[in-house]
Amino acid sequence: MSIEFQVPDMTCGHCVKTITGAVNQAAPGATVTVDLPTHRVSVTGTDQGEKIEAAIREAGYEPSRV
């Protein structure tokens, strides 16, 4: 299963690191792929979309599920 988020306020490498860490904490074992130019975050290996979205929000970003 793959879950995708659009994160328009993700703008730099620090953002990528912060979001990746938040997702890894929320869904250990999931694979996180970030495409910074398109502001997309893809998460595979979990079905916990709401938990991941909440973790990204808690990290200070505004994700929307794609």
C-alpha positions in Angstrom: 0.0 0.0 0.0 1.2 3.5 -0.8 0.0 6.7 0.7 0.9 10.1 -0.8 0.8 13.6 0.6 1.2 17.0 -0.9 3.2 19.2 1.5 3.4 22.7 -0.1 5.4 24.2 2.8 8.2 21.6 2.5 10.9 23.7 0.9 14.4 22.5 1.8 16.5 19.6 2.9 15.9 20.3 6.6 12.1 20.0 5.9 12.7 16.7 4.2 14.7 15.4 7.2 12.1 16.6 9.7 9.2 15.1 7.8 11.0 11.8 7.2 11.8 11.5 10.9 8.2 12.2 11.8 6.9 9.6 9.4 9.4 7.0 10.6 8.4 7.6 14.2 4.7 7.3 13.4 5.1 4.2 11.1 8.3 2.3 12.0 9.3 0.1 9.1 7.5 2.1 6.4 9.5 3.4 3.5 9.4 7.2 3.0 10.2 8.8 -0.4 10.3 12.5 -0.8 10.2 14.5 -4.0 11.2 18.0 -2.9 10.6 19.8 -6.3 7.0 18.6 -6.4 6.4 18.7 -2.6 5.3 15.1 -2.5 5.8 12.6 0.2 5.1 8.9 -0.5 4.9 6.3 2.2 4.8 2.6 1.5 4.5 -0.4 3.8 1.7 1.0 6.1 -2.0 1.8 6.1 -1.8 4.3 8.9 -2.5 7.4 6.7 -4.2 9.4 9.5 -1.5 8.7 12.0 1.2 9.8 9.4 -0.7 12.9 8.4 -1.0 13.9 12.1 2.7 13.3 12.6 3.6 15.6 9.7 1.2 18.2 11.1 2.8 17.9 14.5 6.2 18.5 12.8 4.9 21.9 11.7 3.7 21.2 8.1 0.4 21.2 6.3 0.0 17.9 4.4 -3.0 17.0 2.2 -3.6 13.5 1.1 -3.3 12.9 -2.6 
